[in-house]
Amino acid sequence: MRPENLDAQPTILVVDDLPENLAMMAALLQDRYRVKVATSGGDAVRIASAAPPGLILLDVMMPGIDGYEVCRRLKSDPVTMDVPVIFLTSRTGEHDETRGFQVGAVDYIMKPISPLVMHARIATHLTLKNARDFLRDKSAYLEQEVQRRTREISMIQDVTIMAMASLAETRDNETGNHLRRTQHYVRRLAQSLRHHPRFSGILDDATIDLLFKSAPLHDIGKVGIPDRILLKPGKLTPEEFEVMKTHTTLGRDAIAHAEAQCGAPNSFLRFAREIAHYHQEKWDGSGYPEGLAGDAIPVSARLMAIADVYDALISRRVYKPPFPHAQAVRMIEQGSGSHFDPDMVDAFLAIADAFQSISLRYADTDADYAREAALLATNGYAAASAG
């Protein structure tokens, strides 16, 4: 129910079964208010439901539906529940007044009526109603505005992350649907761990959503790796591998620079920065770039490590065939406690079928593989490898 126009005369619905009482009330009210009348409880409910008035003056003793029942019905209807009801009655017992308040009335005026008292009370309750309506509408507006801004911020986050991830895709011949698959792997694995004692304080819904958005940036640093190394189809030399390893710090620095530009060092990109920097670390400390071990590796990077390795194992490349899902699962399991967080591996094993479903849903096409081969050939590496 929307509040009435505050600049217009409020509408008062007067309910009484005696015509002379209605005429008297109309005469007392018509200079200040628009007046509607009803001669029965049933008519009062119908009129109020069709066009909620600003306030209702309600007689208690009426044939058929008495005033108490009328008030109860009005208060149980969402359309009229906020309309203030003032009882007008000659019943003076304390229990009568108590009952009136119990069924939802805001006031109780005894007959014979004092016009000054009645006008004062009507004005008071209309003012209170207008204030409640204003606050309710203001609250609803603010809630809608918060929802709108939240959607807007989420869209900006999505666009920012995917724009940066697309930049990485233009350089890396191995991406295909890899970015999409890995972000779904990360979300599914995080969801399976959200109630785990080690992770329940970290992996709430908002964090999992940001992890999902951030995962595509795990290899953003590869844009800084020379083509002769990034696109090489064969095994890298030790020197080349040292250069390749720098993609982790390049990715971290690029994301940190973006955060600095917007003045938010702990922005929604913080998980992307962690993932880009640390997803090549290993549980036993043998990874890079810093040789972190165990819980020193951010949770986001540990999740990404499993997702990234699994997808690399099952994916076909120009220089290698894909491993079957079952073999990839066994290899992840064998890496528990050395490459990967053991608890995360246990969670992965429990939902390995979900990983396979994701891989099939976002499987690379023959066209993807053809583009990979063409890119390699364009750079002259396929022929060199074949030789």
N, C-alpha and C positions, 0 to 999 in steps of 0.2 A: 504494500500500500504506500503510495507516494503522499507526502504531506501536501496540504492545500497551499495555494498561492498565498504567501504571507501578506501581500498587498491587497488582497481581496477580503471581503467579509467572510469569516468562517461560517460554515453551515452547522446549525444545531438541530438535531432530530429530537423532537419531543414526543414521548410515548405515554399515552393515557387513554383509558377507555371512556372517559367522560368528556363530551364535546365542550362543555363550559370550561373545564380545566384547560383544554387545549387552546381555546380562544383567549383565556386570560394569559397563558404563557406566551402565546404568539404576540399579544399586545405588549408584554414586558420586554420581549427580545427583539422585535422586528427593527428597531432603530439601530441596533448594533450588529445584528447577525442575519444571515439568511435562515429562514425557519422552515423545516419540514415537520410534518406531523404523521403519527401512526396511531390508530385506535385499538390495536391489538399487538400481542407479542409476536405473532407470526408475521404480521405486516412489518413490524420493526426490523425483524431479522432480514426479511427480503429487501427492504429499502436500504438498509445499511450495507448489505452484501453487494448490492448493485452499484452503489456509489457511496463509499464510506464517508460519513460526515466528520466534521472536526471534533464533535462531542455529542454525547447522547444524554438527555435528561429522561430518566426512566421511572415510571410509577411501579410500586411493588405489587399492589393488590389489583390484579386484573383477572377477568374470567379466562378460562382456558390455560394458556401459558402465563404463569406469573412472572414478575420482574426478575426474580432470582434465576429462573430457568432461562429467560431471555438473555441475561448477562452471561450465564454459563455458556450458552451456545455462541454468543458473540466472541467470547474469549477463546473458544476452542477452534474458531475459524481463522486461518492465517490472514484472510482478507480484512477482518475486523478486529483482530485481537489487540491492536494497538490503539483503538479508539477509546478515549476515556469515557467512562460511564459514571454518572452521578445519579444516585437514587433520590427520588422525591417521594416522601411517604408520610402518612400520619401515624405509622407504627413507631412507637417510641421505646419499645423494649430493647434492653442492651443486647440481648441475643439476636434481635432482628438486625441491628446495626452490624454486629459481628459477622452474621451470616452474609450480609451485603459485601463486606470486605473480603470474605473468604471466597466468594464466587467471582471476584475480580473488580469490584467497583473502586473508584479512586476517592469517592466522597459520598456523604449521606446527609441530605438536607431534610429537616423535619417540616411538615406542614403545620400551621399556615406559614407560607413562604415570606421571608423578608426580602424584597427586591434588592436591597443593597448587599445583603449577605450572598444572595444567589449570584448577582453579577460579579462580585469579588471572587467567589470561588470558581465560577466559569472562567474568568479571565486568568486566574492562577493556573488552572489545569490546561487551558489552551496554550499558555506560555510554556509550561513544562512539556507539553506534547510537541510544540514546535522545536524546542531545544533537543528533545530526544530524536525527532525526525532529522534535524540538521546533523546531529552527531552520527546517526545511523547512515545517512546518505554520504557524509564525509568519510566515514570509515569504509563504506563500500567503494567510494571513489578511490581512496588511498590503496585499498586492496587491489583494485583493478589496475591502478597505476603501477604498483609494485610488480604485479604479474606481467604487465606489459614491458616494464623495464627489465625484468628478469629474462623474458623471452628475447628481448633485444640484446642483452648482454650475452646470452647463450649463443645467439646467432653470430654476434661479433667474434666470439671465441671460436666457433666452428669455422667461420670464414677465414680467420687469421691462421688457424692451425692447418687447414686444408690447403690454403695458399702456399704456406711454407713447405708442406709435405709435397705438393705438386712440383715445387721447384726441385726437390730432391729427385723426384721421379724422372724429370727430364734428363738427369745425368746418369741414372743407374739403370743399366739394361736388365737387371734382375728383378725389378719390382713387380710388374704385372699387377695382380690382385694381392700381392704380399702385404701391402699396407693395410688393406681392408681386413684380410684374414687375421693378421696379428693383433689388430685392435679388438677384434671380437674374441680372440683367444684370451687376451689380457682381461677383458671384462668378465668372461665366463670363469676364469680361474680366480679372479678377485672375489666374485660372488660366492664361489664355493668355499672361500677362506674367511668370509666376513664374520662368521661366528666362532672361528678358531681362537683359542685363548691368546695366542701370540699376535693376532691381527685384528681382533674385534674392536680395539680402540682406535684403529687406523682406517679400516676399510668400511666407512659408512657409504650411504648412497651417493652423496655429493662427491666424495673422493673417487669412487668407482667411475662415476660419470666423467670426471676430469681425466682419469687414467685412460678411459676409452678414447676420449678426444685427443689426448697427448701421444698415444702410442704411435701414430703415423710419423711422428718426428724423430723416431729413434735413430734413423740414419741420415738426418738432415745435414750432418757434417760432411757427408760424402761429396757435397757440391764443391768442396775445397780440395778434393783429391785429383791429381792429374789423370787424364784419360788413359795414358799408357799403363797406369796401375789399376785404376778403377774398372776399366773395361777389359783387362787382360783375362783371357779365358782359362789359362793354365795356372799352375801353382806360382805364387809370388816368391821372389827371392827374399832372403832375410832382410835385405835393405829395403825392398819394396814393401814388405810387411810392416816395417817400422813406420813407413810413410802412411800406409793404410790405417794403422792404429791411431793416427792423429785425428781421424774423423770424429772420434769421441769428444776430444777437447774442442775441435772446431765447431761441432754441433752445440756443445755447451756454451761456447763463447758467443755464437750467433744468437742463441736464444736469450742469453744474459744481456746482450746488446739491445735486443728488442725490448726486454723488460726495462732496461735503463732509459730507453727512449720515451717510454710511456710513464716513467717515474714510479714503477711498481716492481721492486725487486722480488717481491713474494706474490706475484700475480698468478693467474690461472695457468701460466706457462711453467710454474715451478716444477711440476711433475715431468713435463716435457724436457726441461733442463736436466733433471735427475736421470731420466731414461736415456737421453742422448749421451750423457757423460759416462754412466756407470753400467750400461746393459751388457758390456763385455767383461765385467768383473766376474770372478768365480768364487764360489763358496769357500774354497780352500785357500784363497789368496793368490792363485796363480794366474789371474786374469789381468786385464789392463783397463785404464791407463795408470791406476794408482796402486794396484795390487791389494785392494781392500778384501777383507775376509768376513764371513759370517754376517752378523747383524749390522756391521758397519756399512754394508752395501744397502742402499735405500730399498725399501720394499718395492717401490715402483720398478726399479731396475731388475730386481730378482724375478718379478713377474714377467717382465719383458724378455729376460734371458731364456726362459722356458718357451715362451711363445715364438721367439725369433729362431731358436735352434730347431724346434719342432717343424716350423714351416720350411726352414732351409733343408731339412732332411727329406721331407715328402715332396719337395718341388723338383721338377725336371729343369735342368739347365743344359745349355749347349755342350758343356764340358762334363756333364754327369747325368745319369738317370735318376729318377726319384726312388727313394726307399719306400717300401710298403709301409702302411700305417703301423702295423704290428711291430715291425722292426724299429721304426722311429720311436715307438713307445718304449721298447726295450732299451734303446740307447739312452733315452731320457732317464729311465729308471737306473741304468748303470752309472749315470752321472750324479746320482743322489749323494750328497755329502762331499762331493768333490767339485763338480761344476755348479750344482744347483742346491738351493735350500731344501733339506730333506722333507720338511713339512709341506712345502709347495709341491714337491714331486709326488708325495702321497695324495695330495688333493688332485693333481693332474691325472694320476693313475685312476682315480675314482671317476673322473669325468672325461677320460680319453675318448670315449665315443662322441661326446659333444664336440671335441676338437676335430674329429674326423668329419662330423656333419658340417661344421663351419668350413672346413677345407673343400668339401664337395660343393657347398652352396656358392662359394666364391672361387671356384676352380679357374685356373688360367685356361684360355682357349688356344687352339692351334695358331690363331692370329697373333696372340701374345708371344708365343715361342718364335714365330716367324719374324716378328719385329726384333726380338732379341738377337736372332741369328743375323738379320740384316744390319743391325747396329754394329755388331762385332765385325762383320765383313767390311762395312763402311770404314771402320777404323783400322782395317788391315790386320786384325789379330787372328781371325779365323784361319786365313791362309797360312799365317806363320805357325799357328798351332798344328795345323794339318801337316805341315812340313816337318 
